[in-house]
C-alpha cells in the first residue's frame, strides 16, 4: 500500500512573475503530491506593501494557474485567514519564502510549516526598479 501524497499550499502576490517565483513554486511542489496557491488580492497586496500590484489579481491568478507545477489556485483576501485556507484546502504542508520566517509557526498545530530560501538577488521590487531604469 502506498503512502498518501501530501498536499502543499503556499501564498504570494506573484506580481511581475520572475524566476524566483518559479523556483519557489517548483520547490514547494517537490514537497508533496499537489500544490495549491493562494494569490494575494489587490487590496491585500496594498495592505502588505503600500502599493497595488502591476498586474491585477485576475491576471496573476491566470498566470499562476497555468503553471504545470500548480494544481489549484484561489484568491487570498486576508493574512488572518491562513488557518481557514489551509483547512479548506486540506493542506498538509504550508510552504513560504524565508522572508516570512517564523511568522506562521503558530499554524504548526494543523500542518507542517516550511520556509524556503529566496532566490538570491531577485525580487519583484528589484525587477520593477530595473524596468524603470
C-alpha positions as CSV (number, residue, x, y, z in Angstrom):
1,X,0.0,0.0,0.0
2,X,1.4,3.4,-1.0
3,X,1.5,6.4,1.3
4,X,-0.9,9.2,0.6
5,X,0.8,12.1,-1.2
6,X,1.0,15.3,0.9
7,X,-0.9,18.4,-0.1
8,X,1.1,21.6,-0.2
9,X,-0.2,25.1,0.0
10,X,1.7,28.4,-0.5
11,X,0.7,32.0,-0.8
12,X,2.1,35.1,-2.5
13,X,1.4,38.1,-4.7
14,X,3.4,36.8,-7.7
15,X,3.4,40.2,-9.4
16,X,5.7,40.7,-12.3
17,X,6.4,37.0,-12.4
18,X,10.1,36.1,-12.3
19,X,12.4,33.1,-11.9
20,X,12.4,33.5,-8.1
21,X,8.7,32.9,-8.1
22,X,9.0,29.9,-10.4
23,X,11.8,28.3,-8.3
24,X,9.8,28.8,-5.1
25,X,6.7,27.1,-6.6
26,X,8.8,24.2,-8.0
27,X,10.5,23.6,-4.7
28,X,7.1,23.8,-2.9
29,X,5.6,21.3,-5.3
30,X,8.5,18.9,-4.7
31,X,7.4,18.6,-1.1
32,X,4.1,16.8,-2.0
33,X,1.8,15.3,-4.5
34,X,-0.1,18.5,-5.2
35,X,0.4,22.3,-4.9
36,X,-2.4,24.8,-4.2
37,X,-1.5,28.5,-4.4
38,X,-3.3,31.4,-2.7
39,X,-2.7,34.5,-4.8
40,X,-2.9,37.7,-2.7
41,X,-5.8,40.0,-3.7
42,X,-5.0,43.5,-5.0
43,X,-6.3,45.0,-1.7
44,X,-4.3,42.6,0.4
45,X,-1.2,43.5,-1.5
46,X,-1.9,47.2,-0.9
47,X,-2.3,46.5,2.8
48,X,1.0,44.5,2.9
49,X,3.2,46.6,0.7
50,X,1.5,50.0,0.4
51,X,1.1,49.7,-3.4
52,X,-1.2,47.9,-5.8
53,X,0.3,45.2,-8.0
54,X,1.4,45.9,-11.5
55,X,-0.9,43.1,-12.7
56,X,-4.4,42.7,-11.3
57,X,-5.4,39.7,-9.3
58,X,-7.3,38.1,-12.2
59,X,-4.2,38.2,-14.4
60,X,-1.9,36.9,-11.7
61,X,-4.3,34.0,-10.9
62,X,-4.5,33.1,-14.5
63,X,-0.7,33.1,-14.8
64,X,-0.1,31.0,-11.7
65,X,-2.9,28.6,-12.6
66,X,-1.3,27.9,-16.0
67,X,1.9,26.6,-14.5
68,X,2.4,22.8,-14.7
69,X,3.6,22.7,-11.0
70,X,0.4,24.3,-9.8
71,X,-2.7,22.1,-9.2
72,X,-5.1,24.8,-7.9
73,X,-5.3,28.5,-7.3
74,X,-7.5,30.7,-5.2
75,X,-7.7,34.3,-4.1
76,X,-6.2,35.1,-0.7
77,X,-8.0,38.0,0.8
78,X,-6.6,38.2,4.3
79,X,-3.5,37.1,6.1
80,X,-5.6,36.4,9.1
81,X,-7.5,33.7,7.2
82,X,-4.4,31.5,6.6
83,X,-5.7,28.8,9.0
84,X,-9.1,28.7,7.3
85,X,-7.4,28.4,3.8
86,X,-5.2,25.6,5.0
87,X,-8.2,23.7,6.5
88,X,-10.4,24.4,3.4
89,X,-7.8,23.1,1.0
90,X,-6.8,20.2,3.3
91,X,-3.2,21.1,3.2
92,X,-0.6,19.0,5.0
93,X,2.3,21.4,4.4
94,X,2.5,25.2,4.3
95,X,5.5,26.5,2.3
96,X,6.5,30.1,2.5
97,X,9.6,32.1,1.5
98,X,12.0,32.7,4.3
99,X,11.2,36.4,4.3
100,X,8.2,35.2,6.4
101,X,10.4,33.0,8.6
102,X,8.7,32.3,11.9
103,X,5.6,34.3,11.2
104,X,3.4,31.3,10.5
105,X,4.8,28.8,13.1
106,X,1.5,29.1,15.0
107,X,-0.1,27.0,12.2
108,X,2.1,24.0,13.0
109,X,-0.7,22.5,15.0
110,X,-2.6,21.8,11.8
111,X,0.2,21.4,9.2
112,X,3.9,21.2,8.7
113,X,5.3,24.7,8.2
114,X,8.4,25.1,5.9
115,X,10.2,28.3,5.0
116,X,12.3,28.1,1.8
117,X,15.2,30.4,1.0
118,X,14.5,33.1,-1.6
119,X,16.4,33.1,-4.9
120,X,19.4,35.4,-4.3
121,X,19.5,38.8,-5.9
122,X,16.0,38.8,-7.4
123,X,12.7,40.3,-6.1
124,X,9.7,41.9,-7.7
125,X,10.9,45.3,-6.4
126,X,14.3,44.8,-8.0
127,X,12.7,43.8,-11.3
128,X,10.4,46.8,-11.2
129,X,13.4,49.1,-10.5
130,X,15.4,47.5,-13.3
131,X,12.5,48.2,-15.8
132,X,12.2,51.8,-14.6
133,X,15.8,52.5,-15.2
